[in-house]
Amino acid sequence: MEMIDEISLKILKILQEKARIPNVEVARQVGMAPSAVLERIRKLEKQGFIDGYEVRLNPERFRRGLVAFLLVKTSVAGGHDSLGKRLAEIEAVQEVHYVAGKDGLLVKVRVASTAGLGRLMEEVVGKLPRVKDVKTMIVIKTFKETARIPLDVIDSA
């Protein structure tokens, strides 16, 4: 893995906090010329430290306030790759993770209602090949939800 210096790390922290911050403001905060900061950002993108930029939308405004986690058990050992890819194609699915344990995939979905969740489970997820069982956990209240990576301590291992 490539090493990252303090200035680049500081730039990443700033961008992670507010991706739309003007380049001139980033340059001011790190004490560099805007052209040098822009070059560093492009280099960080090219090296794969920055995957992209996205806007966080308010799910309530789009009738997607219900969050649920599905534990999808596969019917065939090792069937998690193809099933995971199929689940990832579903619009309501936000995350798909292969988890340790009983050949399971942890899937985060965001829908409008419990009725919508039921339809998703019965008409879409339940009909996918290799789905043996689905257990559902509905989120009552969210205290933290982020895609941010902690950058205060970088593990050198």
Secondary structure, DSSP 4 states (H G I P E B T S, - for coil): -----HHHHHHHHHHHH-TT--HHHHHHHHTS-HHHHHHHHHHHHHTTS-----PPP-GGGGT--EEEEEEEEESSTTTHHHHHHHHHTSTTEEEEEEETTTTEEEEEEEES-HHHHHHIIIIIGGGSTTEEEEEEEE-S--S--------SS----
